[in-house]
């Protein structure tokens, strides 16, 4: 089951969690006070690069009948769409650059190159997902309403199609994100009226019309006799962007170690515990500077969830300090290669297509999410954790996991 007591699960006292909050607040303050021209130059250059790639790619596609030109133009356009969605659109709409007071690079003005309207994204992602991160029943991003990603979601027959839904979502990712704004789960529960759904459909329809018109009508028409090749190139460029965005997002939210939480835990949550939930509910993947840029710096998903409105180009330096805090408080820092993180996510998707009775692990110690019950021991809980009076070393969740793996803790 999902975590019901985050302090007990993390093996931290209330004082520990409050101290962690103060140290994370200090990181935020340091970054906010040091933002300046270097950061502004970074985002402006990123915008220039993206626009140059998009314009160059579309120019090359005027000769799209030529196979080399088609491949080069498609690659350039696909790369431009990735940068626009990941490093620009996602992060600008988060308000990461509002401090510049530049109307062109402001969360209230930017409309990104995808079928999902920015207004819907701000609600479903910036507010709902980042406030209720991985809280089962509150965060619609756990399965997006079409997949089962934790045993806390009761198995139903339609979930046998989990792997198929997963492939379809990756292929049609921008359309899935757009449909996400309809909040169909709320409609099915009676929490949203048909009139509200229709209103949202009109907003989505307008955005879809602009995107389809641009990619599949205007630019192919401008290519004249080569319109078929240009149309295909635009479709492939969108597919490249869709698969990459899907991969990055899944690797940050669904590998082992990205925990889930109950509504009861959230109801009693403090700001300090919100910080801790973000640390335990997110995952990173290894990336060099180029991959970090192409992922919108979401290879630092833990840092992004802690500080979603701080400039993305600062996440690398923030990550060093967050890692140090994980060492200090003996907390796991979930990360791994891109391939490893995705394979773990896909394994969960495939496995949870089956009912629980066909699965081996219990709901308390399943790889996709654990609960504090995993650490219940015969002689009482937590007695081997906290600060060791002899050495002064803290022994928390990371040590608990290691001891459990080594058989030092007997599970009841």
Secondary structure, 3 states (H helix, E strand, C coil): CCECCHHHHHCCCHHHHHHHHHHHHHHHHHHHHHCCHHHHHHHHHHHHHHHHHHHHHHHHHHHCCCHHHHHHHHHHHHHHHHHHHHHHHHHHHCCCCHHHCCHHHCCCCCCCCCCCCHHHHHHHHHHHHHHCCCECCCCCCCCCCCCCCCCCCCCCHHHHHHHHHHHHHHHCHHHHHHHHCCCHHHHHCCCCCHHHHHHHHHHHHHHHHHHHHHHHHHHHHHCHHHHHHHHHHHHHHHHHHHHHHHHHHHHHHCCCCCCCECHHHHHCCCHHHHHHHHHHHCCCCCCCHHHHHHCCCHHHHHHHHHCCCCCHHHHHHHHHHHHHHHHHCCCCCCCCCHHHHHHHHHHHHHHCCCCHHHCCCCCCEECCEECHHHHCECCCCCCCCEECCCCCCEECHHHHHHHHHCCCCCEC
